[in-house]
Amino acid sequence: MAMQGYCDQIAMHVRQRSTWSWRSSRSNNRCTFALRMGSARHFRWPAPLMQSAVNVLQTFGRPIERDRVDGGNALSGSTVNYVMATFESAVDVDNIRSRQCFACGGKPSSGVGEHVFPKWLQTRFDLFDERLTLQNGTLIPYRALTVSCCAKCNNGFLSGIESKVQTIIERGTVDGDPDVLSLGRWMSKIFVGILVKETALLLDRKDPSLGHIMAADFIGEFANCQLILQSARKPTLFCSLHGKFPFSLFWYRIDTERGFDISTDIVGQSIAMRLGALGIIFVNDGGLQLNAGVDGPFGLQGLTVTPLQFNELAARVHTKASLRDATHSYANSETPEHLTIEQQDVHPYTSTILAGGEMQVFEPWNSEMFAVRASRITRLDESVFLDPVTRHEMTLLTNLITSKPSDFEQCA
């Protein structure tokens, strides 16, 4: 992109921001504004463009706070910590490859690191010797699923998130927006932690030349998860287009207090967990699924379901997530005291125009795709969810659904 293009993009958003910060990293000599556009991307400008960007800000009379990224800690003088700088360091590809702290990009502490699934959770559901299936089909014990982490992050803001979520899980219900935000941050931490772990594991131990299960630069696609996690470091104002927060989260009561299960969809960036009497489904989609229904498929959020019914609901959300055909632009800003995460617009990927004239945000519902996912998650035959003769979609949720069967595709 030409220099004028960069300046135009800054000028388009700068009128709305009161304070901006820019950071220059000694390791890669790049500048980053607290401005985010598109799918999990922050603008990263090389040094030659930095002064031009600063000039644009000064033209509009905006104060500029310079800081420095140093070992994962954002410094302005010696006292101010900037979440955006810490975020940039955490998602930096070089820091991920070199096994720096997954939460700040700084030097990790010695020892086993951060348990992606915390010890209290493994104890509560007897997971230490259970195993999780990774993207390459291999299995890893939950007790071995750890990532590099520094003591400050581990014992600081991450510990605070864990304490809040533990209380929610023991209670078995979600009470209001503070609980939703805590769960969103925790599910983001779990998702990012699993992916970061996979960047350290070989795809095939017999053939190291094939590389790792997950490429380090792929973590950038989940940058919004990392930003949601980082927002726990500082009072944060969320300005979202679809709900209170820039993600979709649905919760359900489970009719048993025992049992644990997890399913994910990397393409759709969704993760579901059954945690005893509470089931949680999280989607890193900026909240787009909330447009399809703030209470999830068939409006069942908060109701009591069986474990199988929860798994079907998870399959429906995963399927919807994989059909997403849009992303968001963000204009994020930060002062020493507060962080603002602000959605600006919805940007469709394919620019498909629907019959009503609106832009397509999700591709049409696919019953066959849903049946495959539901079969895999529930371990039931696909014919339970899709009649092999008529090809009509079926469900385990009949006793809970008040809408007519023809609404399946619209509600799913």
C-alpha positions, 0 to 999 in steps of 0.5 A: 500500500502506498504511503498516502493510503496509510495516511488516509486510513489513519485520517479516516479514524483519528477524528474519533479518538482522543489519545493514540499511542505508537510503539517502536520495537527494537527487535523488528523496527516496526511501528504499530498504532492502536488501530485494528482493521479486518480479521484479527489484524493490527496495522504494522508499519515499518519505520519509514512510514512511522513519521508520516503517520505521526504527522497525520495525528498531529495535524488533527491535534491529537496527543501522542504517547510514545512507548517502547516494547521491551521484553514483552512489557510496554513502557512509557518512561518507567511506570505506564503499562500499555495493554496494546503493546503487551498484546502485540508482543504476545502475538508476535510470531518470533516470540511464539516461535521462541516459546516466550510467555504466551500472555505477554511475549516476555521471558517465561519463568522456569518450570512447567508453565501455565496449565491451559486447563487449570489444575483446579479444573483437572481436579474437579473433573478428574482430567489429569490422566484423560487426553485431548485430541490435537489437530493432527489426531494425536492425543495429549494428557491434560496434565501435559498441556502447558504453555510458557508463561511468566510468573507475573502473568500466571500469578496476576491477571490470569489467576484473577480470571481463573478465580472468577470462572471457578466460582461460576462453574461451581455455581452452575449458572451465569449471572449477568454481563460480568460473568459473560465477560469472565467466561469469554476471557477464559475461553479465549485463554483456553483456545489460544493456549491449545493453539500455542501448544500446537506450535511447539509440537511436531506434526509427525515426530517420525518426520520433523521436516514436516514442521509443527502441528500449527504454524506460529503465524496462524496464531495471528488469525486468533488475535482477537481472542488474545485481545479479549484475554488481555482486556482483563489487565485494565478497565476496558470499554467495549463498543460492540455492534451486536451485543455487550462484547465482541464475541458470541457466548451461549450458556446452558444448564446441564441436567447432571453435575458430573462430566466434562467434554470439549469440542472445537472448530478451528475454521469457525474459531469456536469452542464448546465445553461441558463443565459439570452442570454448566455448558459454555459455547464461545465463538471468536466472531465479533458477536455475529452469531448474536444477530442470528439469535441472542439466545443461541439456536432455537433460543434455548440459552439458560435452559436445562439440557442433557449432555447429548442435547448440549453437544447438538447445540455445540454442533449447531454453533460450530456449523454456523461459525464455519459458515461465517462470511464476514469480519469487522473493522476495529478502532482500538485506543488506549490511555494509561488508565483505560482501554477501548475496544470499538467495532466500526463496521461489518465487512463481508468476505464475498460481497454476496447480496441476499434477496432482501438487498442486504449483504450476506454475513453467513453462508446458507445453512448446510444440514449435511455439514451439521449432521457430520459435526453433530455425529462426531461430537455426540458419537451418534450416527449421522442418520440421527440428525439427517434422514438418509431418505428424505434428507430432512434435518432432525434434532434431539431438542424436540422437547425444548423447541417451541418453533416449528421444524421449518424454522430449523435453518433460520434458527440454527 
